[in-house]
Amino acid sequence: MSIQTLGRCGAVVCLVVVMAGCMSSRTTSRLFNKCTWDRDSCLYEGSYEPDEEAYAEEEARRLNEAQTR
């Protein structure tokens, strides 16, 4: 490998590190969230306990509103 090639690789690595540092934690958490890439793995297929369904719907509504803000 020539010095020029090593210099280019180093510049690319530095750029990636700077870009990663500039990403917000929200963006980072969304990128590495398994539900972002495989939504089916996050869906619950079982039955609810009494009053749990209403709580789950209200919590989902609250989280959606918080995310849009």
N, C-alpha and C positions, 0 to 999 in steps of 0.2 A: 504494500500500500504506500502510495506516495504521501508526502507531507500535505499536499494540496487536498487530497481526498480525505485525509484525517481532519484537516481544518474544516472542510465542508460538513463532515459528519458531526464534528463538535458544535458547529454553528446550528445545525438542525436540532441537536440535543438541547442546546441552550434555549432555542426558540420554543421547543416543546415544554421545557421546564417553566419558562416564563408564562406561556399560555396556560399551563395547568395552575400556576399560582394565581393567575388573574380570574380564573373561573370561580364563580360564587359557590358556596357550599351547597346551595340549593340545586345548581346545575350538576355539580359533582354527584350529589346523592341521587339525583334523577338518572344520571348516566349509569351508575352502578347498582341501581335498584333492580332486583330480579323481575319485578312486575312490569318494568318498562319494556323488557325484552321478551318476556313470556307471561302474558297476562293470565293465561289459563292456570298457571301455577299459584295465582293469588286468589282465585275464586273459590268460595266455600260452597260445597255441594251438599252438606249435611242439613239436618233439620235444626230449627231453633228451639230453645227452651222458652217457656212462657214469658212474654213481654220482651224477649231478646230481639225479636224482629223489628219492633218499633224503635228500640234503642239503636240498632244497627243502621236503620234507615236515617234516623235523626243525626247520628254521628257521621254518616257518609255525606249528608247534606251540609253539615257544619264544615267538614274537611274540604269539600268542594268549594264552598264559599271562601274559606280561608286561602285556598290555593289561587283562586281567581283574583284576590286582592293582591 
